[in-house]
Amino acid sequence: MERRTQRRVVRKSRKIRKNIFMLLTIALILCLGTFAMGAQTEKTTKTYYESVQIHKGDTIWNIAEEYKSDGEKTEHMVNAILEVNGMKTANVRAGESIIVPVTKEI
């Protein structure tokens, strides 16, 4: 009877070790896969600045919409334009010039 009990214990411990090994292997594969995917999706961008002449009817929002990069929110671009130009409000007049930061993927 003792041998039978020992065999069960040995089988259970082997099964537990095997399951732990499988879980650790899967976790490692997932971590490496996530790391590899992150490295592939990293994009290099370059920001340059363009001078824009304000015409009648232009608004900061229209200009931001025109110059923003794909996937960027217009609001973020408006804030960037205001910051670069040291402006507190988005009010502009025809004839003024502003600097617009333009970000492009390389």
OpenMM code with the backbone's topology and positions (N, CA, C; nanometers):
from openmm import Vec3, app, unit

residues = "MET GLU ARG ARG THR GLN ARG ARG VAL VAL ARG LYS SER ARG LYS ILE ARG LYS ASN ILE PHE MET LEU LEU THR ILE ALA LEU ILE LEU CYS LEU GLY THR PHE ALA MET GLY ALA GLN THR GLU LYS THR THR LYS THR TYR TYR GLU SER VAL GLN ILE HIS LYS GLY ASP THR ILE TRP ASN ILE ALA GLU GLU TYR LYS SER ASP GLY GLU LYS THR GLU HIS MET VAL ASN ALA ILE LEU GLU VAL ASN GLY MET LYS THR ALA ASN VAL ARG ALA GLY GLU SER ILE ILE VAL PRO VAL THR LYS GLU ILE".split()
positions = [
    Vec3(0.0807, -0.1181, 0.0000),
    Vec3(0.0000, 0.0000, 0.0000),
    Vec3(0.0859, 0.1257, 0.0000),
    Vec3(0.1966, 0.1210, 0.0709),
    Vec3(0.2862, 0.2362, 0.0770),
    Vec3(0.3442, 0.2705, -0.0590),
    Vec3(0.3807, 0.1708, -0.1331),
    Vec3(0.4370, 0.1942, -0.2671),
    Vec3(0.3361, 0.2631, -0.3570),
    Vec3(0.2141, 0.2214, -0.3477),
    Vec3(0.1092, 0.2799, -0.4297),
    Vec3(0.0949, 0.4291, -0.3961),
    Vec3(0.0964, 0.4641, -0.2716),
    Vec3(0.0871, 0.6021, -0.2272),
    Vec3(0.2078, 0.6821, -0.2748),
    Vec3(0.3260, 0.6240, -0.2657),
    Vec3(0.4469, 0.6918, -0.3120),
    Vec3(0.4395, 0.7189, -0.4620),
    Vec3(0.3913, 0.6223, -0.5368),
    Vec3(0.3794, 0.6397, -0.6817),
    Vec3(0.2839, 0.7542, -0.7144),
    Vec3(0.1719, 0.7611, -0.6429),
    Vec3(0.0768, 0.8695, -0.6649),
    Vec3(0.1407, 1.0050, -0.6373),
    Vec3(0.2131, 1.0136, -0.5287),
    Vec3(0.2796, 1.1384, -0.4916),
    Vec3(0.3822, 1.1777, -0.5974),
    Vec3(0.4588, 1.0793, -0.6439),
    Vec3(0.5591, 1.1054, -0.7468),
    Vec3(0.4923, 1.1509, -0.8762),
    Vec3(0.3846, 1.0829, -0.9140),
    Vec3(0.3130, 1.1211, -1.0364),
    Vec3(0.2555, 1.2620, -1.0252),
    Vec3(0.1969, 1.2923, -0.9088),
    Vec3(0.1400, 1.4259, -0.8884),
    Vec3(0.2484, 1.5336, -0.8958),
    Vec3(0.3611, 1.5082, -0.8319),
    Vec3(0.4678, 1.6089, -0.8322),
    Vec3(0.5244, 1.6267, -0.9730),
    Vec3(0.5351, 1.5193, -1.0488),
    Vec3(0.5817, 1.5303, -1.1878),
    Vec3(0.4823, 1.6107, -1.2711),
    Vec3(0.3545, 1.5830, -1.2489),
    Vec3(0.2509, 1.6552, -1.3231),
    Vec3(0.2535, 1.8043, -1.2881),
    Vec3(0.2683, 1.8343, -1.1604),
    Vec3(0.2755, 1.9743, -1.1165),
    Vec3(0.3968, 2.0431, -1.1777),
    Vec3(0.5131, 1.9781, -1.1736),
    Vec3(0.6347, 2.0360, -1.2335),
    Vec3(0.6168, 2.0579, -1.3826),
    Vec3(0.5541, 1.9608, -1.4491),
    Vec3(0.5311, 1.9732, -1.5927),
    Vec3(0.4401, 2.0919, -1.6227),
    Vec3(0.3333, 2.1078, -1.5452),
    Vec3(0.2415, 2.2203, -1.5649),
    Vec3(0.3094, 2.3550, -1.5381),
    Vec3(0.3894, 2.3611, -1.4342),
    Vec3(0.4621, 2.4850, -1.4039),
    Vec3(0.5591, 2.5179, -1.5159),
    Vec3(0.6292, 2.4177, -1.5665),
    Vec3(0.7219, 2.4384, -1.6778),
    Vec3(0.6481, 2.4909, -1.8006),
    Vec3(0.5321, 2.4329, -1.8319),
    Vec3(0.4533, 2.4764, -1.9470),
    Vec3(0.4068, 2.6210, -1.9292),
    Vec3(0.3598, 2.6556, -1.8105),
    Vec3(0.3148, 2.7924, -1.7842),
    Vec3(0.4290, 2.8927, -1.7992),
    Vec3(0.5443, 2.8590, -1.7441),
    Vec3(0.6603, 2.9480, -1.7557),
    Vec3(0.7042, 2.9626, -1.9017),
    Vec3(0.6991, 2.8545, -1.9767),
    Vec3(0.7360, 2.8587, -2.1182),
    Vec3(0.6400, 2.9482, -2.1959),
    Vec3(0.5113, 2.9337, -2.1716),
    Vec3(0.4117, 3.0171, -2.2403),
    Vec3(0.4298, 3.1637, -2.2021),
    Vec3(0.4533, 3.1911, -2.0748),
    Vec3(0.4745, 3.3287, -2.0298),
    Vec3(0.5974, 3.3897, -2.0971),
    Vec3(0.7036, 3.3123, -2.1077),
    Vec3(0.8254, 3.3604, -2.1733),
    Vec3(0.8007, 3.3902, -2.3203),
    Vec3(0.7293, 3.3024, -2.3877),
    Vec3(0.6977, 3.3231, -2.5302),
    Vec3(0.6144, 3.4492, -2.5479),
    Vec3(0.5150, 3.4696, -2.4617),
    Vec3(0.4314, 3.5893, -2.4705),
    Vec3(0.5126, 3.7164, -2.4469),
    Vec3(0.6014, 3.7122, -2.3479),
    Vec3(0.6851, 3.8294, -2.3197),
    Vec3(0.7773, 3.8612, -2.4372),
    Vec3(0.8409, 3.7602, -2.4915),
    Vec3(0.9314, 3.7822, -2.6050),
    Vec3(0.8548, 3.8308, -2.7277),
    Vec3(0.7364, 3.7753, -2.7503),
    Vec3(0.6543, 3.8183, -2.8633),
    Vec3(0.6114, 3.9624, -2.8493),
    Vec3(0.5702, 4.0012, -2.7303),
    Vec3(0.5301, 4.1393, -2.7050),
    Vec3(0.6479, 4.2340, -2.7256),
    Vec3(0.7629, 4.1962, -2.6759),
    Vec3(0.8830, 4.2779, -2.6919),
    Vec3(0.9189, 4.2930, -2.8395),
    Vec3(0.9133, 4.1837, -2.9141),
    Vec3(0.9470, 4.1871, -3.0565),
    Vec3(0.8482, 4.2737, -3.1337),
    Vec3(0.7203, 4.2647, -3.1022),
    Vec3(0.6194, 4.3456, -3.1711),
    Vec3(0.6387, 4.4933, -3.1401),
    Vec3(0.6745, 4.5249, -3.0174),
    Vec3(0.6986, 4.6642, -2.9794),
    Vec3(0.8174, 4.7220, -3.0534),
    Vec3(0.9185, 4.6418, -3.0737),
    Vec3(1.0372, 4.6888, -3.1442),
    Vec3(1.0066, 4.7138, -3.2915),
    Vec3(0.9170, 4.6364, -3.3490),
    Vec3(0.8844, 4.6526, -3.4896),
    Vec3(0.7945, 4.7724, -3.5144),
    Vec3(0.7092, 4.8080, -3.4197),
    Vec3(0.6147, 4.9162, -3.4423),
    Vec3(0.6700, 5.0527, -3.4043),
    Vec3(0.7903, 5.0574, -3.3521),
    Vec3(0.8489, 5.1854, -3.3150),
    Vec3(0.8736, 5.2679, -3.4405),
    Vec3(0.8209, 5.3886, -3.4401),
    Vec3(0.8321, 5.4745, -3.5566),
    Vec3(0.9239, 5.5913, -3.5241),
    Vec3(1.0022, 5.6308, -3.6227),
    Vec3(1.0891, 5.7452, -3.6071),
    Vec3(1.0208, 5.8655, -3.6698),
    Vec3(1.0145, 5.9729, -3.5948),
    Vec3(0.9509, 6.0936, -3.6461),
    Vec3(1.0481, 6.2098, -3.6420),
    Vec3(1.0196, 6.3082, -3.7258),
    Vec3(1.1006, 6.4299, -3.7291),
    Vec3(1.0043, 6.5483, -3.7278),
    Vec3(1.0338, 6.6463, -3.6458),
    Vec3(0.9512, 6.7655, -3.6384),
    Vec3(1.0261, 6.8821, -3.7001),
    Vec3(0.9595, 6.9511, -3.7902),
    Vec3(1.0140, 7.0745, -3.8452),
    Vec3(0.9076, 7.1818, -3.8305),
    Vec3(0.9464, 7.3058, -3.8530),
    Vec3(0.8560, 7.4180, -3.8293),
    Vec3(0.8333, 7.4940, -3.9586),
    Vec3(0.7063, 7.5253, -3.9831),
    Vec3(0.6688, 7.5928, -4.1067),
    Vec3(0.5994, 7.7241, -4.0718),
    Vec3(0.6355, 7.8304, -4.1422),
    Vec3(0.5712, 7.9600, -4.1235),
    Vec3(0.4445, 7.9637, -4.2090),
    Vec3(0.3337, 8.0025, -4.1467),
    Vec3(0.2054, 8.0066, -4.2169),
    Vec3(0.1482, 8.1475, -4.2083),
    Vec3(0.1118, 8.2024, -4.3217),
    Vec3(0.0496, 8.3341, -4.3297),
    Vec3(-0.1013, 8.3180, -4.3067),
    Vec3(-0.1568, 8.3977, -4.2176),
    Vec3(-0.2997, 8.3909, -4.1871),
    Vec3(-0.3768, 8.4719, -4.2915),
    Vec3(-0.4786, 8.4110, -4.3489),
    Vec3(-0.5667, 8.4769, -4.4463),
    Vec3(-0.7033, 8.4980, -4.3834),
    Vec3(-0.7841, 8.5819, -4.4458),
    Vec3(-0.9178, 8.6094, -4.3957),
    Vec3(-0.9962, 8.4778, -4.3857),
    Vec3(-1.0573, 8.4545, -4.2714),
    Vec3(-1.1360, 8.3336, -4.2491),
    Vec3(-1.0578, 8.2185, -4.1878),
    Vec3(-0.9250, 8.2299, -4.1807),
    Vec3(-0.8438, 8.1249, -4.1193),
    Vec3(-0.8608, 8.1254, -3.9676),
    Vec3(-0.8560, 8.0073, -3.9100),
    Vec3(-0.8537, 7.9935, -3.7641),
    Vec3(-0.7402, 7.8984, -3.7276),
    Vec3(-0.6994, 7.9047, -3.6037),
    Vec3(-0.5958, 7.8122, -3.5555),
    Vec3(-0.6452, 7.6680, -3.5725),
    Vec3(-0.7734, 7.6447, -3.5488),
    Vec3(-0.8292, 7.5104, -3.5597),
    Vec3(-0.8223, 7.4592, -3.7032),
    Vec3(-0.8527, 7.5455, -3.8023),
    Vec3(-0.8441, 7.5039, -3.9434),
    Vec3(-0.6999, 7.4697, -3.9806),
    Vec3(-0.6081, 7.5538, -3.9353),
    Vec3(-0.4661, 7.5316, -3.9659),
    Vec3(-0.4179, 7.4042, -3.8978),
    Vec3(-0.4581, 7.3837, -3.7722),
    Vec3(-0.4194, 7.2616, -3.6993),
    Vec3(-0.4724, 7.1382, -3.7701),
    Vec3(-0.5952, 7.1449, -3.8169),
    Vec3(-0.6553, 7.0320, -3.8884),
    Vec3(-0.5770, 7.0004, -4.0153),
    Vec3(-0.5307, 7.1036, -4.0828),
    Vec3(-0.4575, 7.0855, -4.2086),
    Vec3(-0.3173, 7.0282, -4.1872),
    Vec3(-0.2490, 7.0698, -4.0805),
    Vec3(-0.1094, 7.0328, -4.0605),
    Vec3(-0.0863, 6.9181, -3.9626),
    Vec3(-0.1909, 6.8699, -3.8951),
    Vec3(-0.1706, 6.7630, -3.7960),
    Vec3(-0.1315, 6.6328, -3.8653),
    Vec3(-0.0610, 6.5478, -3.7919),
    Vec3(-0.0212, 6.4187, -3.8479),
    Vec3(-0.1359, 6.3193, -3.8344),
    Vec3(-0.1283, 6.2101, -3.9076),
    Vec3(-0.2333, 6.1079, -3.9033),
    Vec3(-0.2465, 6.0532, -3.7619),
    Vec3(-0.3688, 6.0443, -3.7159),
    Vec3(-0.3936, 5.9897, -3.5833),
    Vec3(-0.3813, 6.0906, -3.4716),
    Vec3(-0.3310, 6.2096, -3.5001),
    Vec3(-0.3155, 6.3124, -3.3970),
    Vec3(-0.4472, 6.3879, -3.3825),
    Vec3(-0.4822, 6.4195, -3.2613),
    Vec3(-0.6040, 6.4960, -3.2382),
    Vec3(-0.5790, 6.6421, -3.2722),
    Vec3(-0.6804, 6.7052, -3.3300),
    Vec3(-0.6696, 6.8464, -3.3675),
    Vec3(-0.6408, 6.9320, -3.2447),
    Vec3(-0.7016, 6.8972, -3.1323),
    Vec3(-0.6806, 6.9734, -3.0094),
    Vec3(-0.5336, 6.9734, -2.9675),
    Vec3(-0.4656, 6.8598, -2.9837),
    Vec3(-0.3228, 6.8532, -2.9490),
    Vec3(-0.2413, 6.9443, -3.0402),
    Vec3(-0.2776, 6.9464, -3.1679),
    Vec3(-0.2065, 7.0318, -3.2628),
    Vec3(-0.2308, 7.1794, -3.2318),
    Vec3(-0.3539, 7.2145, -3.1960),
    Vec3(-0.3845, 7.3531, -3.1578),
    Vec3(-0.2978, 7.3936, -3.0390),
    Vec3(-0.2906, 7.3078, -2.9382),
    Vec3(-0.2084, 7.3377, -2.8197),
    Vec3(-0.0610, 7.3530, -2.8564),
    Vec3(-0.0122, 7.2701, -2.9492),
    Vec3(0.1275, 7.2801, -2.9921),
    Vec3(0.1526, 7.4126, -3.0639),
    Vec3(0.0605, 7.4533, -3.1490),
    Vec3(0.0751, 7.5810, -3.2213),
    Vec3(0.0750, 7.6971, -3.1225),
    Vec3(-0.0176, 7.6946, -3.0276),
    Vec3(-0.0238, 7.8014, -2.9268),
    Vec3(0.1055, 7.8080, -2.8459),
    Vec3(0.1576, 7.6933, -2.8082),
    Vec3(0.2802, 7.6891, -2.7279),
    Vec3(0.4011, 7.7403, -2.8060),
    Vec3(0.4159, 7.6959, -2.9297),
    Vec3(0.5306, 7.7370, -3.0117),
    Vec3(0.5294, 7.8875, -3.0351),
    Vec3(0.4104, 7.9439, -3.0502),
    Vec3(0.3983, 8.0860, -3.0797),
    Vec3(0.3811, 8.1729, -2.9554),
    Vec3(0.3816, 8.1113, -2.8381),
    Vec3(0.3677, 8.1862, -2.7133),
    Vec3(0.2326, 8.2554, -2.7021),
    Vec3(0.1302, 8.1932, -2.7575),
    Vec3(-0.0039, 8.2520, -2.7570),
    Vec3(-0.0852, 8.1977, -2.6408),
    Vec3(-0.1703, 8.2831, -2.5838),
    Vec3(-0.2581, 8.2404, -2.4746),
    Vec3(-0.3964, 8.2026, -2.5260),
    Vec3(-0.4363, 8.2626, -2.6377),
    Vec3(-0.5664, 8.2323, -2.6976),
    Vec3(-0.5462, 8.1955, -2.8441),
    Vec3(-0.6503, 8.1398, -2.9039),
    Vec3(-0.6418, 8.0957, -3.0435),
    Vec3(-0.6899, 8.2038, -3.1410),
    Vec3(-0.6899, 8.3273, -3.0972),
    Vec3(-0.7345, 8.4367, -3.1840),
    Vec3(-0.6213, 8.4817, -3.2755),
    Vec3(-0.6487, 8.4855, -3.4063),
    Vec3(-0.5509, 8.5339, -3.5046),
    Vec3(-0.6215, 8.6294, -3.6007),
    Vec3(-0.5420, 8.7139, -3.6658),
    Vec3(-0.5960, 8.8091, -3.7633),
    Vec3(-0.5285, 8.7883, -3.8970),
    Vec3(-0.6025, 8.8213, -4.0015),
    Vec3(-0.5471, 8.8134, -4.1371),
    Vec3(-0.4220, 8.8996, -4.1452),
    Vec3(-0.3201, 8.8479, -4.2105),
    Vec3(-0.1940, 8.9195, -4.2254),
    Vec3(-0.0874, 8.8758, -4.1261),
    Vec3(-0.1264, 8.8145, -4.0158),
    Vec3(-0.0287, 8.7651, -3.9183),
    Vec3(0.0386, 8.6396, -3.9721),
    Vec3(0.1556, 8.6102, -3.9179),
    Vec3(0.2261, 8.4858, -3.9482),
    Vec3(0.2406, 8.4069, -3.8191),
    Vec3(0.2236, 8.2763, -3.8286),
    Vec3(0.2471, 8.1896, -3.7133),
    Vec3(0.3392, 8.0758, -3.7546),
    Vec3(0.4015, 8.0154, -3.6559),
    Vec3(0.4876, 7.8990, -3.6776),
    Vec3(0.4058, 7.7745, -3.6439),
    Vec3(0.4095, 7.6771, -3.7338),
    Vec3(0.3351, 7.5529, -3.7136),
    Vec3(0.4338, 7.4362, -3.7060),
    Vec3(0.4321, 7.3601, -3.5951),
    Vec3(0.5182, 7.2416, -3.5870),
    Vec3(0.4570, 7.1287, -3.6696),
    Vec3(0.5356, 7.0730, -3.7588),
    Vec3(0.4882, 6.9660, -3.8457),
    Vec3(0.5710, 6.8402, -3.8156),
    Vec3(0.5042, 6.7318, -3.7820),
    Vec3(0.5713, 6.6051, -3.7504),
    Vec3(0.5472, 6.5058, -3.8625),
    Vec3(0.6551, 6.4488, -3.9132),
    Vec3(0.6474, 6.3495, -4.0209),
    Vec3(0.7211, 6.2241, -3.9791),
    Vec3(0.6696, 6.1091, -4.0251),
    Vec3(0.7397, 5.9822, -4.0026),
    Vec3(0.8520, 5.9690, -4.1033),
    Vec3(0.9637, 5.9179, -4.0556),
    Vec3(1.0798, 5.9006, -4.1450),
    Vec3(1.0833, 5.7569, -4.1916),
] * unit.nanometer
topology = app.Topology()
chain = topology.addChain("A")
for resn in residues:
    res = topology.addResidue(resn, chain)
    for name in ("N", "CA", "C"):
        topology.addAtom(name, app.Element.getBySymbol(name[0]), res)
